[in-house]
Amino acid sequence: MSTTLYRKYRPQLWKEMTNQNHIKIAIQNEIETDKVAHAYLFCGPRGIGKTTAARLLAKAVNCENRKASESEPCNKCSSCEEITSGRDLDIVEIDAASHTGVDNVRDNIVANAKFSPSRRKYKVFIIDEVHMLSTSAFNALLKTIEEPPPRVIFIMATTEIHKVPATIISRCQRFDFKKISRREVVERLKYVLSMERVEVDESILESIARASEGCVRDSESLLGQVLALRDAKNKISREQAELVIPKSDFNLVGDFVGYLATRDAEKALRLVNKLVEEGIDLSQFTADLVEFLRKILLAGVSGSLTEFAFDLDLDSEKKIIQLAKDIEARKLIDWLELFIEKKQELKFSDIAQLPLEMAVVEIVGGFSTTNVVARSETTKQSPGDGIAAPPPVARNDKTVFEERPKIKPLPGKEEVKKNDEVLAEAAPADTNLTLEQVKEKWFDLLRVVADRSPALVFILRIGQPVSLDGGTLQIGFKYRFHKERINESKNNLVLRNLIKEVTGGDVRVSGIVADLPEPPGPPPIEVNKVLEEFGGTVVG
């Protein structure tokens, strides 16, 4: 029966372990000076060498041929061979996930530890996933770990150190394992391939390393799946590898960020829908997008942070450097907050790509004023062409909107541009408008904004009027991005005019970040209008 790569090439010497030098040096010095501790606690993410290090420690202290000043096991004596094959009775490996109870701890560990090693120098207990033990099991183990019998070593491994009692941690030497960098993972995969005598393109190895997220075991497991596709010449093509490797292309992520930076909503939306058509996981794409934006942020802050920011292929790194020059740090932070939020929404969205499409519209503003004006003019010029206006959209057998009162048109572009700075900052006229009156008219305001500016209503719907003092109405939002969109002079002026039209009060408008309570459900926005703005099909 064939053996998986991560088992076949499990390190048998300290020097074969990938990275973790801070741990290897400390433990090797203890072995060389014969000052081995009685209890160790190995913690860190999965698949980075905790169990391997435990077995190497057990093998080294029991090696029959190891000299006093050495730390590497010989891998030739009977002790090394039996430990490697898992046949040594003095090396007890316990999976705490399946032995959580106090009875198992008493029988398998406490009682067994009282007996001296049968053949080896040390009896070693390796307890994997130790955080799974129950409270009573930890209590039963505590005294034995604190004062173990002579020639007994406990090595505990966990991926969730916060679940291990402090009383246990304080009695152990704790070593924190860290994730492996992608370059080191690639080097490890190259070593495995050299042993297997197979040729794989380095770009494929980089994709595997990126998908493994710093986990050596995952990368070797994924490489094993890729090698199963090799041809008669022991070669793997990019197309074959993509059948196994999770689809994620940082070049597409870079293109997407570039479209956002140049405010090209059409190309950004086309890319999102292309991802769906090709079956790419949008959650993974969004995770890569967040990582990509983080790298741009770090690279833009300081060149000395490149060691944390660059772990990609050369083309992606060049793109990051250029985008770091073109995009402001404040904007990057807003985008990060927005896409982190959208990543959560993707899990519950009925339309897979909708959260990302909404994010594009919020960032870029996906409505074409030219198309809106053209459609409006067409409607005005053909009142008697025999085409009836679409009926109101109904939901749950109730009409969404009653007949709206006639609303005055917004000022033209030239008027807005001319009065933009003046009106946005001018002191408001005398008014007796109160915050309670604004809240009473809030849903009426949303209806009017939906009719006049569908792009603006998406932002306004998630905000709430917070205060009205000194002639300034403050509208609270959960995220800074939405606050800043409201405070943009153009949006601010439009909103101020519409508030005056609906409430009769002339007030300044200011967006703020606030901890908002759950708002009451607003009346639905007219779907026909929004669909028309996007150029979609109108519901009849």
N, C-alpha and C positions, 0 to 999 in steps of 0.2 A: 504494500500500500504506500502511495506517495505521501511525503510529508510536506506540510505547508512551509513556505519560505521562512516565516518568522520563527518557526520551531527548528527548522533545519539549520538556520544560520544564527541561532541564539548565541550571543557572545559567551565564550568559555574562558576568557582571560579579561582582566581589568582593562588592558590596552585596547581590546576589541569593542568596548562599550563606546557608543557615540556620545560625545560631550560629557556632561555631568562631572567635569574635572574637579569642581569644588568638593564633591562628595568622594570621588575616587581617591584623591590625594589624602584626605583626612583618614579614611578607613584603611588605606594601604599603610600609612604611617603607624596606625594602631597595631596592625598585623605584624609589621616588621619589628616593632618594639615590644611585642607580646603584652600590649596593654588594651586588649579587647574589652569593650564594655559588656555588661550583662544583658542590656536591653536596648534595642534600636527601634526607631519609628521612622519609616520611609513614607513620605507623603508627596502628593503631586498628581497631575493629570494621568489618564490612562495611557498605557502603551509606551512609556518612556524609560523603562528599565528598573522599576522598583523590585519586582520579583527576581529579575536577572541579577541585580546587585545582591539580593538576599542569598541566592544560591551560590554566587561567587564567594561571598563571605563565609558561608558554611563550608564550601569546598576548600578555601584557603586555610582556615584554621585547623582543618582535619587532614590536610595533605601530608602524606607520609614522607615525601621526598623534598618538601620545601625547607630551605635553609632559614636560619634565624633572621637574617637580614633581608629576606625576600618576602614578597607579598603575593606573587603569582602562583597559582596551583600548577602542578606538573601535568595534570590531565592524563597521567599514565599509570599511577598506582591504583590499587584496588579501591581505595577510598574515593578517589576522584572519579573513577569509572562508575562506581555504584551510585554516587550522588548525581552524576550526569544522567544516568539512566533511571533515576528515581527509585532505586532498590535498597538504599541504605536505611536500616531501621532506626538509626540514631538521628536521622533528619526527618522531622515530622512536619509535613505541610498540611495546614488546615484552612479550609475555605469558611470563613466566619459567616458568609451569607447563608450557608446551609447548616451551620452549627451555632445558631444564635443563642440557644438556651443555656441556663446555668448548669444543667446536668452534663451537657456535652463538654463544657469547660472543665468541670470537676473531673470527669472520666478521662478525657483525652489530653488534658494539659496538666492540671494540678497534681493528679495522682501519678501520671507518667513522669513528671519532672522529679519526683522523689527518688527515682531509681537512677543509678549511675549509668553512664553510657556503656553499652554492651561491648563495642569494639573500637569506637573512635575516641578521640581526645575530648571532644565536646558533643553534647547533645543539643541540637539546635531545633527550636520551634519557629516555623515560619507561618505567621497568621495573616492571611490575605484578606483584604476588605474588612479590617478589624472594626471599623465603625458600625458594622452590622450587628455586633454583639449587643445583647440586652443589658439594661442597667444592672440587673442582678449578676449577669455573667461577668461584667467588668468588675463588680465588687468582689466576686470570687477570685478573679485573676489578680487583683491589685496586690495582695499580700505576697503572692508568689513572685511577682515582678519586682517588688520592692526588695525582698530578701530571698533571691533564688538559691537553690542548692548549688554546691560547687560544680563546675564544668557544665553549666546550662546557660544557653544564650537564647534570648527571645528577639525575634525580628518581626515587627508588625508593619504592614503596608496598608495604606488607605488613600482613597481619592477624595475623601471628605473629612478633612482634619477637624473641622468645626464640630463634628459629631462625636469626637473622641473626648472623654472626660479629662479635665485638666489634671486630675490626680494621676491618670495614666501617663499623660504627656510629660509631667514633671519628673517621672521616674525613668525616662528614656533619653537616649541621645537622639535628637530629632534632626533629620536631614530632609530638606525640601528639594525635590527634583523639579527641573524646569523643562518646558517644551524645547524641542530641538529646532534650530533654524532651518529654513528651507534649503539653504546651500549645503548644510551638513546632512540633511536627509538625502539630497541628490547624490552626495558622495557615498553615502551608505548604500544606496541603490546601485550605484556604479560597481561597488565592490561585489554585491550579490550577483550582478549580471556577469562580471568577469568570472565568477565561480561557475555560473551556469553556462557560460560561453554563448551568450545571446547578445545581439546588437539591437539597441533601442535608441532612438533619437533623443537627444538631451531635452528637447522641448517637451517630449512626453513625460520624461522624468520630472521636469519642473511642474507639469500639470498634476502629476501624482503627489508630489511634495506639497503643492498648494492645497489639494483636496484633503490631504491627511492632517492638516492643521497642526504640524509639529509632533505628530504621533508616529514613531518609527514603526510600531507594529502594524498600524493601519496602512502605512505606505508600503510595507512589504507584503501585506495581504492583498492590497490593490495591484501591486506589481505581479503577484502570482496569477491574478485573474487576467491581466494583460498578456502574460506569457502563454496562457492557455490558447491564445489566438495566433501564435507564431506559425509561420509557414514552413515549408520544407527547408528553406535556407536559413532558418533561425532568425528571421527578421520580423519586426513589427512596424506596420505603417501607421501613420497618424489616423487614418480613417478607421483602422481596426481598433486602435486604442480608445477612440472616442465612443466605441460601443460599450465600454466598461467605465471609463472615467466620467464622473459627474460633469455635465456640460456647464462650463463656466469660462468665459473668455474676457479677460481684462481689457482686451482691445475694444470690445463692444462697450464695456463700462467707460473706457476713456472717450469713445465717440459720444456716448450719451452725455457725459459731463461737458464735453465740448459744445454740444448742441445747447445745453442749458446756459453755458457761458456766453454764447453768441445769440441767445434768446431766439433760437430757431425751434418754435414749438412743433411745427409740422414734422420735421425730421425726428425729433425726440419721440413724438407719439407714434410715428411709423416704426421706429426701432422697438418700442415697447410691444407693439402688436406683432412685429416680426418674431420677437422672442417667444410669444405665445404660440404662433404658428409652427415654430421649430421645436416646440416641446421643452423649452428651457425653463427650469424651475425659477419662478420670479422671486421666491424667497431667497434662494441662493444668489440670484443676480443682485437683489437689494442688499444682501449682506456684503457682497463684493463691492457694491457701490459705496457703502458706508466705509469699508476699509480703504477704498481708493481715495475718497474725500479726506479721510484721516491722514493719509500719506501726503496729500497735497498740502494740508494744513501744517503738518510738521515740517515739510520741506520749505514752505514759505516762511515759517517763523525763523528758522535758522538752518544754515548748511550743516552745522554740527549734529543735527538730529537725523541726518540721512541714514545712520546705522539702524534707526528704528523705522524710517520711512521707506527705505528701498529694500525690497525683497522680491522684485519682479524681474521680468525679462527686460532687455535693454531698451526696446521700443517703448514699453510702458513707462520706464523710468524717465526717458526723454520727454514723454508727454506730460508726466507729472511736473517736471521742472518748468515746462512752458506754462501749464495751467496755474502753477503757483505764482507766476508773474502776472497772470491776467485776472485772477479772481481774488477779491479782497477777503481777508480773514473773517471779517464780520459776516459776510455773505456765506462763506463756507460753514461757519458755525450754525447759521440758520438752516442751511440745506441739510446738515447732519441731523439736527433736531427733527426736521420734517421727515426725512427718510427713515429714521429710527421709528418714528410714529407710524409711518406707512407700512413698515415691515410687519408690525403687529396687526394692522388692519388687513393685510393680505391673507391672513389665516381665516378670516371670517367673511371675506368678500364673495358675494354670489357671482360677480363678474371678475374673473381672475386679475385682469390688468387694470381695473378701475382705480384702485388706490394710487398706482403709479401715474396714471393719466391725470388724476386730480392734482397730484404733486407737480406735474409739468405745468398744468394750467396755473397753479398758484405761484410758481416761480417765474414763469415766462409771461403768462397771460395769453391764453390760446385763442382769443377772439379777434377776428379780423374786422376792423372798423369799416374797411372798404366794402366787404361782403354784407355787413349789417346794413350799411347805408343803401347799397344796391338793392337788397331785398325789400327795404322799407320803401324806396322809390317805386319799385315794381308794384308793390301793394297799393300805393297811392294812385298810380296811373291806370290801374285796371279794376276800378270798383264794380264795373258792370260787365265783366267778362264772363259771367255765368258761373264762376267758381265761388261757391259759398264758403264763408269763413268756417274754420273747423269748430265743432261744438266744444264746450268746456270739457276738460278731462274729468272723468268721474272715478271715484275710488270708494269702495264699500257702499255703492249705490247713493253716494252723496256728491253733489257738485262741489268741486274744489274751490272755485271762485264764483262769486256772484258778479253781476255786471259791474265793471269798475267805473268810477267817475272819471270824467275826462281830466287828463293830466297835462300840465303845460310842458312843452318840449324843453329839453336841456339847452343851455347856451351853446352856440356853435363853437367850433374849435378855436377860431380866432379870438372870440370873446373870452373863452376859458384861458387861453394863453396870455391874453392881455391882462386879465384881472387875477390871474392865478396867485401871484405872490401877494398882491394887495388884499384880496378877499380872504385868503387863508390866514393871514396874520392880523387882519383888522379887528378892532374891538367890536363886539356884537352890539346891536341896537338894544334899547331898553326892552326887557321882556319879563313877564311874570311866570315864565315856564318853570315847572318844577320837575324833579326826577321822577316822581310818581306819574306825572302826566306823560313823560317820555316813555315810561314802562307800559302805560296803558295803550299808547300808540305804536309800540315797538313792532308788533306783528303787521300793522298797517304799513309801517315804514318798510318792512321786509318785502311786502307785496309790491310796493312801488319801486324799490331798488331792483327787484327781480325783473320788473318790466323794463326798467331803464338800463340797468347794468348787470346782466346775469353773472359776469365774472366777479363783480364786487359782492354780490349777495352770498356767494359760497363762503367768503371770509366773514361777512357780517353775521351769518347765521350761527356761528360758533362763538360769538361774542355776546356780552351782556352789558347794558348801561350800569355803571357802578356809582357814579356821583355826578352832581351838577352844582358847581360852585364857582362864583366869580365869572359867570358867563361861559364857562368851559364844561362841556359834557365829556366825561371820561368813559370810554368803552373798554371793558376788560377782556383780555384774551389769555388763554393758557400758555401760548407760545409766542416768543418774541417776533418770530417771522410774520405772524398775522398782525401784530401791533404795528410793525414798521410798514406793512402794506397800507394800512389805514392812514398812517401819518404821511404817506407820500402826498405831495401837494395836489396832484391831479385828483386822486381818490378822495382826499380830504375835502376839496372844494365841492366835488359832486355830492358827497354825503351831506355836507353842510347845507347845500341848496335844497336837497330833498327833505331834510329834517325841517327846514323852514316851511317848505310846501305842505308837509303833512301835519305838523304841530302848530305852525304859525309863529314859532319862536326862532329868533336868530341867535345861534350859539356857536362858539368855537367847538371843534371836535378834536379829541386827543385819544389815541390808543395807548393802553397801558397793559403790562403783564400782571395778572391777578389770579389768586386762588379762587376759582369760581365754583359755586354749588352747581349741582345738576340742574340745567334749565328745564322749564316745562316744554313739552313738545310743541314746536312752532307749526303753524299750518303749512301744508305742503306747497312748494313752489310750483308755478305753472310749468308743467313739463313741456308743453308745446313750444313755449318761448325759448327754453334752454336748448331743446333739440334743434330749433331753427338756427340758433346762434352757432351751433356746432356743424350745421349743414346736414343734420340727420333727418330721419323720416318723422314726420309729424303724426302724432297719435290722433286718429279721427274719431 
